[in-house]
Amino acid sequence: MGNRGMEELIPLVNKLQDAFSSIGQACNLDLPQIAVVGGQSAGKSSVLENFVGRDFLPRGSGIVTRRPLVLQLISATAEWAEFLHCKGKKFTDFDEVRQEIEGETDRVTGANKGISPIPINLRVYSPHVLNLTLIDLPGITKVPVGDQPVDIEQQIRDMILQFITKESCLILAVTPANTDLANSDALKLAKDVDPQGLRTIGVITKLDLMDEGTDARDILENKLLPLRRGYIGVVNRSQKDIDGRKDIKAALDAERKFFLSHASYRHMAEKMGTPRLQRVLNEQLTNHIRDTLPAFRSKLQSQLLALDKEAEEYRGYRPDDPSRKTKQLLQMVQQFSVDFEKRIEGSGDQVDTVELSGGAKINRIFHERFPFELVKMECDEKEMRREISYAIKNIHGIRTGLFTPDMAFEAIVKKQVIKLKGPCVKCVDMVIQELINTVRQCSNKLECFPMLREETERIVTSHIRDRESRAKDQVLLLIDIQLSYINTNHEDFIVLGGVIRKGWLTINNISIMKGGAKEYWFVLTAESLSWFKDDEEKEKKYMLPLDNLKVRDVEKSFMSSKHIFCIFNTESRNVYKDNRTLELACDSQDDVDSWKSSLLRAGVYPEKTTTATENFSMDPQLERKVETIRNLVDSYMAIVNKCIRDLMPKTIMHLMINNVKDFINAELLAQLYSAGDQNALMDESQEQAQRRDEVLRTHQALTEALAIIGDISTSTITVPMPPPVDNSWVGGPGSRSRPNRAPPSIPRCKKMLFRCLYEGRDE
């Protein structure tokens, strides 16, 4: 390798692998490693057992490897194994290792052939191994067995991709020689995630099981279906050898004799076999670690920097130290107060980009939701006019009044003002709910101390509920104040001549000679209907007095999409220029009904004023009184609504929001002290204790890793990456395209012809 530091790289990665696996990969670092990928019965397990020189992996039919096995091989003077999940226990009997793998697999996945991405970490010390870290993944399968889900193939594929998509992972693609290499699932997966072939190493197994007269020489020489890192052939024990417990050392000797004695492989025997594969993997993994060292060091440093502050706090923490608990309680309450104020005032350092919350949500309640609730209160126009007429008649009693009575106006106004109580109380409820939500969001930082969080939420929520009753009382008082005196002398109160409605309407009965139907801006008051060229109301086209006018429905024309109604004079006079009627068109029937309702308020009634549902009729004098009061009610309610819309936010801010902020700042800590034992409040959760332990262990592991990496020379001379090859043949299952290849030699043509005839193909 060139220096001792580089030789320590693989043990370093092993150490990091253990540290990060034990804390649930909290550091999110892609550690350099080798993933073993292949189909079922491809010989992956036999390759790994040959590396170790021991039988220790589960055997059987179907999916045997159901969880990733992180196998760390460490060169040592003695031989034993240990698992991360039962660290400290040494296994010298490798049959027990197999049983432990099976038991740990069943513990997580059950005994129904299910799979799980949670790895098993196994470390093997032996004088017969080189430093190496491999991950044995479940074999690629096509058909579910037992109780496996129907998508078992996709689950296994997804699990494999979790490992091999990482740029730091070398891919050991294992393919048996007695199958068509172009259909290799392992090579296809490797091609998908490593199209340049920078990380893929090919392994050909079962060379001794090929049909007589065939061989894999062209594959192993990297001529047929080439890979950038090439192929290495191995000969594993047969099933009979495994069942007969044939010694692996003897199997390795037989493997060497096979390559030395085989006519097609003897010239490359030194480059084949399990020992050669082990050395190549050791060399390539070490070189791969070296190549990824700068980025790896950068990740370690960024992770260490992110954990520095938290680790420093945890390092001096003593769970049983009362003074530390008191100090932390003060800090937690202060932080809660700051967070609450920031969320309300909108100066938070963590801005939510998904939805409105805190002060922004309350602002929306004040200026959007509450006004909307007021608008929804608009009563039925017909019902309103009926109530006004009854009020006028009841006030006059047996006499017929000459003037519009003020008492009718006040009675109707008070009835409308009372209806404001509902929206006002609902506004308070919405603000309360958002305050409680804000308290819960701010208390998330206290989750490491469950009792403190619970007490804080209880105390603040109780105070909010206490202020709720006071706020609602004050809001209802505002409504009662409005009811106590109807101020008809208000400067904004318009007794006569107020605008009832504005909007666009189309005059439908303008002759084609004069331009045809045209759209104008209409303004309706209690005395007239005017229209202008546009909504700036600078150029008035016409003003129509409302005296003796009535409204009539017009059937919708077949050729027109507009909805039409017309205005006419009861004395048969022309309404507009030479027209007896003024036809007005809207886009929808709702717009027509709305305009007719507004005209009704101005005293322009439908052609027939009596309907089957009405048991009374109004004389013209009463109609005018009703219209007068209707306009006055609208004018006065606009004043009341404006006042309430202004006072509601101010009242809620004063009595609730500002009060809650002051309470948290001044009273929360005292309330917590009086609530019970402060030491009990600061008892941390089990999750927090685990988090502290994880952070400290991770911080220590990162520190040690950086210290070791700092002593490693990055100028070590390594074997350069082989040049690129054409690997377009890995295009998909069944692919036969092999571009840019030289024509096969005559002996090779004979060999290919023999193989095609033997396998029944017609190539």
LINQUIMO-V739775 format. One record per pair of residues at least 12 apart in sequence whose C-alpha atoms are under 7 Angstrom apart, sorted by sequence separation. I is the first residue (numbers start at 1). J is the second residue. D is the distance in whole Angstrom. If there is no record, write none. Layout:
i=I j=J d=D
i=I j=J d=D
This chain:
i=45 j=57 d=7
i=80 j=92 d=5
i=141 j=153 d=6
i=174 j=186 d=7
i=220 j=232 d=6
i=506 j=518 d=5
i=507 j=519 d=6
i=520 j=532 d=6
i=521 j=533 d=6
i=530 j=542 d=6
i=531 j=543 d=7
i=553 j=565 d=5
i=554 j=566 d=7
i=568 j=580 d=6
i=79 j=92 d=7
i=140 j=153 d=7
i=173 j=186 d=5
i=220 j=233 d=7
i=346 j=359 d=6
i=392 j=405 d=7
i=506 j=519 d=4
i=520 j=533 d=6
i=521 j=534 d=5
i=530 j=543 d=4
i=552 j=565 d=6
i=553 j=566 d=6
i=568 j=581 d=5
i=173 j=187 d=6
i=237 j=251 d=6
i=344 j=358 d=5
i=345 j=359 d=6
i=505 j=519 d=6
i=506 j=520 d=6
i=520 j=534 d=6
i=521 j=535 d=6
i=529 j=543 d=6
i=530 j=544 d=6
i=552 j=566 d=5
i=567 j=581 d=6
i=568 j=582 d=7
i=343 j=358 d=5
i=344 j=359 d=4
i=504 j=519 d=7
i=505 j=520 d=6
i=528 j=543 d=7
i=529 j=544 d=5
i=551 j=566 d=6
i=552 j=567 d=6
i=566 j=581 d=6
i=567 j=582 d=5
i=140 j=156 d=7
i=343 j=359 d=6
i=392 j=408 d=6
i=504 j=520 d=6
i=505 j=521 d=6
i=528 j=544 d=5
i=529 j=545 d=6
i=551 j=567 d=5
i=566 j=582 d=5
i=567 j=583 d=7
i=256 j=273 d=7
i=391 j=408 d=5
i=440 j=457 d=7
i=504 j=521 d=5
i=505 j=522 d=7
i=528 j=545 d=4
i=529 j=546 d=7
i=550 j=567 d=6
i=551 j=568 d=7
i=566 j=583 d=4
i=13 j=31 d=7
i=138 j=156 d=7
i=255 j=273 d=7
i=439 j=457 d=7
i=503 j=521 d=6
i=504 j=522 d=6
i=527 j=545 d=6
i=528 j=546 d=5
i=549 j=567 d=7
i=550 j=568 d=6
i=565 j=583 d=6
i=566 j=584 d=6
i=171 j=190 d=7
i=503 j=522 d=5
i=527 j=546 d=6
i=549 j=568 d=6
i=550 j=569 d=6
i=564 j=583 d=7
i=565 j=584 d=6
i=235 j=255 d=5
i=388 j=408 d=7
i=502 j=522 d=6
i=503 j=523 d=7
i=549 j=569 d=5
i=550 j=570 d=7
i=564 j=584 d=6
i=565 j=585 d=7
i=502 j=523 d=5
i=548 j=569 d=6
i=549 j=570 d=6
i=564 j=585 d=4
i=603 j=624 d=7
i=501 j=523 d=6
i=502 j=524 d=6
i=548 j=570 d=6
i=563 j=585 d=5
i=564 j=586 d=6
i=137 j=160 d=7
i=501 j=524 d=5
i=562 j=585 d=6
i=563 j=586 d=5
i=388 j=412 d=7
i=500 j=524 d=6
i=562 j=586 d=6
i=563 j=587 d=6
i=603 j=627 d=6
i=436 j=461 d=6
i=499 j=524 d=6
i=500 j=525 d=5
i=562 j=587 d=5
i=563 j=588 d=6
i=602 j=627 d=6
i=499 j=525 d=4
i=500 j=526 d=7
i=562 j=588 d=7
i=563 j=589 d=6
i=601 j=627 d=5
i=173 j=200 d=7
i=177 j=204 d=6
i=204 j=231 d=7
i=208 j=235 d=7
i=498 j=525 d=6
i=165 j=193 d=6
i=171 j=199 d=6
i=172 j=200 d=6
i=173 j=201 d=6
i=174 j=202 d=6
i=175 j=203 d=6
i=176 j=204 d=6
i=177 j=205 d=6
i=178 j=206 d=7
i=201 j=229 d=6
i=202 j=230 d=6
i=203 j=231 d=5
i=204 j=232 d=6
i=205 j=233 d=6
i=207 j=235 d=6
i=497 j=525 d=6
i=498 j=526 d=7
i=170 j=199 d=5
i=171 j=200 d=5
i=172 j=201 d=5
i=173 j=202 d=5
i=174 j=203 d=5
i=175 j=204 d=5
i=176 j=205 d=5
i=177 j=206 d=6
i=200 j=229 d=7
i=201 j=230 d=6
i=202 j=231 d=4
i=203 j=232 d=5
i=204 j=233 d=5
i=205 j=234 d=5
i=206 j=235 d=6
i=497 j=526 d=6
i=563 j=592 d=7
i=601 j=630 d=7
i=170 j=200 d=6
i=171 j=201 d=6
i=172 j=202 d=6
i=173 j=203 d=6
i=174 j=204 d=6
i=175 j=205 d=6
i=176 j=206 d=5
i=177 j=207 d=5
i=197 j=227 d=7
i=198 j=228 d=7
i=201 j=231 d=6
i=202 j=232 d=6
i=203 j=233 d=6
i=204 j=234 d=6
i=205 j=235 d=6
i=206 j=236 d=7
i=497 j=527 d=7
i=172 j=203 d=7
i=178 j=209 d=7
i=197 j=228 d=6
i=178 j=210 d=5
i=113 j=146 d=7
i=177 j=210 d=7
i=112 j=146 d=6
i=113 j=147 d=7
i=114 j=148 d=6
i=112 j=147 d=6
i=113 j=148 d=6
i=112 j=148 d=7
i=84 j=121 d=5
i=56 j=94 d=5
i=67 j=105 d=7
i=83 j=121 d=6
i=84 j=122 d=7
i=234 j=272 d=6
i=235 j=273 d=7
i=55 j=94 d=7
i=56 j=95 d=6
i=66 j=105 d=7
i=83 j=122 d=5
i=177 j=216 d=7
i=233 j=272 d=5
i=234 j=273 d=5
i=54 j=94 d=7
i=58 j=98 d=6
i=82 j=122 d=6
i=83 j=123 d=6
i=232 j=272 d=6
i=233 j=273 d=6
i=234 j=274 d=6
i=56 j=97 d=6
i=57 j=98 d=5
i=82 j=123 d=5
i=56 j=98 d=5
i=81 j=123 d=6
i=82 j=124 d=7
i=117 j=159 d=6
i=81 j=124 d=4
i=58 j=102 d=7
i=80 j=124 d=6
i=81 j=125 d=6
i=428 j=472 d=7
i=80 j=125 d=5
i=232 j=277 d=7
i=79 j=125 d=5
i=80 j=126 d=7
i=78 j=125 d=7
i=79 j=126 d=4
i=217 j=264 d=6
i=425 j=472 d=6
i=66 j=114 d=7
i=67 j=115 d=6
i=78 j=126 d=6
i=79 j=127 d=7
i=217 j=265 d=7
i=66 j=115 d=5
i=67 j=116 d=5
i=68 j=117 d=6
i=70 j=119 d=7
i=76 j=125 d=6
i=77 j=126 d=6
i=78 j=127 d=6
i=374 j=423 d=6
i=63 j=113 d=7
i=66 j=116 d=6
i=67 j=117 d=6
i=68 j=118 d=7
i=69 j=119 d=6
i=70 j=120 d=6
i=71 j=121 d=6
i=72 j=122 d=6
i=73 j=123 d=6
i=74 j=124 d=6
i=75 j=125 d=6
i=76 j=126 d=5
i=77 j=127 d=5
i=373 j=423 d=6
i=67 j=118 d=6
i=68 j=119 d=5
i=69 j=120 d=5
i=70 j=121 d=5
i=71 j=122 d=5
i=72 j=123 d=5
i=73 j=124 d=5
i=74 j=125 d=5
i=75 j=126 d=5
i=76 j=127 d=5
i=424 j=475 d=7
i=67 j=119 d=6
i=68 j=120 d=6
i=69 j=121 d=6
i=70 j=122 d=6
i=71 j=123 d=6
i=72 j=124 d=6
i=73 j=125 d=6
i=74 j=126 d=6
i=75 j=127 d=5
i=67 j=120 d=7
i=370 j=423 d=7
i=551 j=604 d=7
i=75 j=129 d=5
i=550 j=604 d=5
i=551 j=605 d=6
i=552 j=606 d=6
i=74 j=129 d=7
i=75 j=130 d=5
i=421 j=476 d=6
i=549 j=604 d=6
i=550 j=605 d=5
i=551 j=606 d=5
i=552 j=607 d=6
i=73 j=129 d=6
i=74 j=130 d=6
i=75 j=131 d=6
i=550 j=606 d=6
i=551 j=607 d=6
i=73 j=130 d=7
i=74 j=131 d=5
i=370 j=427 d=6
i=550 j=607 d=6
i=14 j=72 d=7
i=73 j=131 d=5
i=74 j=132 d=7
i=421 j=479 d=7
i=546 j=604 d=7
i=73 j=132 d=5
i=72 j=132 d=6
i=73 j=133 d=6
i=72 j=133 d=4
i=71 j=133 d=6
i=72 j=134 d=6
i=71 j=134 d=5
i=70 j=134 d=6
i=71 j=135 d=6
i=70 j=135 d=4
i=69 j=135 d=5
i=70 j=136 d=7
i=417 j=483 d=7
i=68 j=135 d=6
i=69 j=136 d=5
i=68 j=136 d=6
i=69 j=137 d=7
i=68 j=137 d=5
i=362 j=431 d=6
i=414 j=483 d=6
i=67 j=137 d=7
i=68 j=138 d=7
i=67 j=138 d=7
i=65 j=137 d=7
i=66 j=138 d=6
i=362 j=434 d=7
i=65 j=138 d=5
i=509 j=582 d=7
i=509 j=583 d=6
i=63 j=138 d=7
i=508 j=583 d=5
i=52 j=128 d=7
i=63 j=139 d=7
i=358 j=434 d=7
i=410 j=486 d=7
i=507 j=583 d=6
i=508 j=584 d=6
i=526 j=602 d=5
i=52 j=129 d=6
i=507 j=584 d=5
i=508 j=585 d=6
i=525 j=602 d=7
i=51 j=129 d=7
i=506 j=584 d=6
i=507 j=585 d=6
i=505 j=584 d=6
i=506 j=585 d=5
i=358 j=438 d=6
i=505 j=585 d=6
i=506 j=586 d=7
i=505 j=586 d=6
i=501 j=598 d=7
i=36 j=134 d=7
i=340 j=438 d=7
i=500 j=598 d=7
i=34 j=133 d=6
i=35 j=134 d=6
i=36 j=135 d=6
i=40 j=139 d=4
i=340 j=439 d=7
i=33 j=133 d=6
i=34 j=134 d=5
i=35 j=135 d=5
i=36 j=136 d=5
i=37 j=137 d=6
i=39 j=139 d=5
i=40 j=140 d=6
i=33 j=134 d=6
i=34 j=135 d=6
i=35 j=136 d=6
i=36 j=137 d=6
i=38 j=139 d=6
i=39 j=140 d=4
i=40 j=141 d=6
i=38 j=140 d=6
i=39 j=141 d=7
i=340 j=442 d=6
i=339 j=442 d=6
i=336 j=442 d=6
i=336 j=443 d=7
i=14 j=133 d=7
i=11 j=131 d=7
i=10 j=131 d=6
i=10 j=132 d=7
i=35 j=164 d=7
i=44 j=174 d=7
i=42 j=174 d=6
i=42 j=175 d=6
i=35 j=169 d=7
i=42 j=176 d=5
i=33 j=168 d=7
i=34 j=169 d=6
i=35 j=170 d=6
i=36 j=171 d=6
i=37 j=172 d=6
i=38 j=173 d=6
i=30 j=166 d=7
i=32 j=168 d=5
i=33 j=169 d=5
i=34 j=170 d=5
i=35 j=171 d=5
i=36 j=172 d=5
i=37 j=173 d=5
i=38 j=174 d=5
i=31 j=168 d=6
i=32 j=169 d=5
i=33 j=170 d=6
i=34 j=171 d=6
i=35 j=172 d=6
i=36 j=173 d=6
i=37 j=174 d=6
i=38 j=175 d=6
i=495 j=632 d=6
i=30 j=168 d=6
i=34 j=172 d=7
i=494 j=635 d=6
i=493 j=635 d=6
i=493 j=636 d=6
i=39 j=185 d=7
i=38 j=185 d=7
i=39 j=186 d=7
i=492 j=639 d=7
i=38 j=186 d=5
i=37 j=186 d=6
i=132 j=282 d=6
i=131 j=282 d=6
i=130 j=282 d=7
i=43 j=205 d=6
i=471 j=652 d=6
i=471 j=655 d=6
i=471 j=656 d=7
i=467 j=655 d=7
i=47 j=236 d=7
i=467 j=656 d=6
i=46 j=236 d=6
i=54 j=248 d=7
i=53 j=248 d=6
i=53 j=249 d=7
i=464 j=660 d=7
i=50 j=248 d=6
i=381 j=597 d=7
i=409 j=629 d=6
i=413 j=633 d=6
i=404 j=625 d=6
i=51 j=274 d=7
i=50 j=274 d=7
i=409 j=633 d=7
i=51 j=278 d=7
i=452 j=681 d=5
i=451 j=681 d=5
i=452 j=682 d=6
i=449 j=682 d=6
i=449 j=683 d=6
i=449 j=684 d=5
i=450 j=685 d=6
i=448 j=684 d=6
i=449 j=685 d=6
i=389 j=626 d=6
i=448 j=685 d=5
i=388 j=626 d=6
i=448 j=688 d=5
i=385 j=626 d=7
i=32 j=289 d=6
i=10 j=286 d=7
i=27 j=303 d=7
i=9 j=286 d=7
i=366 j=649 d=6
i=341 j=661 d=7
i=337 j=664 d=6
i=337 j=665 d=6
i=333 j=669 d=7
i=325 j=679 d=7
i=322 j=679 d=7
i=325 j=682 d=6
i=314 j=692 d=6
i=311 j=695 d=6
i=311 j=696 d=6
i=311 j=699 d=7
i=307 j=699 d=7
i=304 j=699 d=6
i=304 j=702 d=6
i=300 j=702 d=6
i=297 j=706 d=7
i=290 j=714 d=7
i=287 j=718 d=6
i=229 j=722 d=6
i=228 j=722 d=6
i=228 j=723 d=7
i=228 j=724 d=6
i=228 j=725 d=6
i=227 j=725 d=6
i=226 j=725 d=6
i=226 j=726 d=7
i=227 j=727 d=6
i=226 j=727 d=6
i=225 j=727 d=7
i=225 j=729 d=7
i=191 j=730 d=6
i=214 j=755 d=7
i=188 j=730 d=6
i=187 j=730 d=7
i=188 j=732 d=6
i=182 j=730 d=7
i=183 j=733 d=5
i=182 j=733 d=7
i=183 j=734 d=5
i=182 j=734 d=6
i=182 j=735 d=6
i=23 j=694 d=6
i=19 j=698 d=7
i=19 j=701 d=7
i=16 j=701 d=7
i=12 j=705 d=7
i=5 j=711 d=7
i=6 j=712 d=6
i=5 j=712 d=5
i=5 j=713 d=7
i=2 j=716 d=6
i=2 j=717 d=7
